[in-house]
Amino acid sequence: MQIPKPLDPAVAIKSALPDAIADIKEFRGETTLIINREHIVAVAQYVRDTPGLIYTFLSDISAVDYYPEASRPERFGVSYHIYSLLYNRRLRLKVFVPEDDTTVATVTGVWPVANWLEREIFDMMGITFSGHPDMRRLLMPADWDGHPHRRDYPLGYETIQFSFNIEEILKHKPLAKE
């Protein structure tokens, strides 16, 4: 069996899907392809199935909330961390998601492991993956209000008990006296 020569993912995608790549970032030997949101499934299928690429392993999907920073194109970023076992190469596909339309197409049809990863992002960040087979909360209760990993989510805290404020704290914790 002859293994095809490895391809440059950016060049290959640009030739096959000319409107898909918005930008290319290189940093310390890692390549990140900024993909236009509407092309993420087509790009994922292309990098998985194209000889010379064969990125068959989705190792992680992560999301970042850039609020209130204005230097990013949109508020949220979703990164797909993929790996080619055949060529021993890593690649990151990234899409930016605006605050007023937090929907990205699911890649569960390309990499089934995306099911749980996308659900975690939905639960923690509030980004919905259209076409997902089971889009519901994964970590938080179903009736939870909000998304805890967003930067504008209110922080909850508990006042630390000291000798000078013990009466005030015990008012809010009636079972703590027992």
JOHUMO-V886804 format. One line per field, one symbol per residue. phi: phi as a letter, one per 30 degrees, with the letter a starting at -180 (. if undefined). psi: psi as a letter, one per 20 degrees, with the letter a starting at -180 (. if undefined). A space follows every 50 residues. Layout:
# JOHUMO-V886804
phi->???
psi->???
This chain:
# JOHUMO-V886804
phi->.cddddcdedddddddbdcdccabccahiccbcdcdedcdddddddddcd ejchdcccdabbbbccecdcdcdbdcbccccbbcddchbcaccbbcbddd bdbbddcddcbeddeddddddeddcicccdiddadbecccdecdcjbdcd dcdddcabdddbddbddddddcbddddd
psi->pppqqqqohgggghhhmhjhphrpppoljpppoopphijhgggggghhip piflnioohqpqqpojpjpjiqhrgqpppooqpohhilqqqpppqqpqhi nlpqqqkhhgohiighghhgggghijppopjpimnrqghqqhjpoaohjq ijpppqrpppprhijhggghhimhiih.
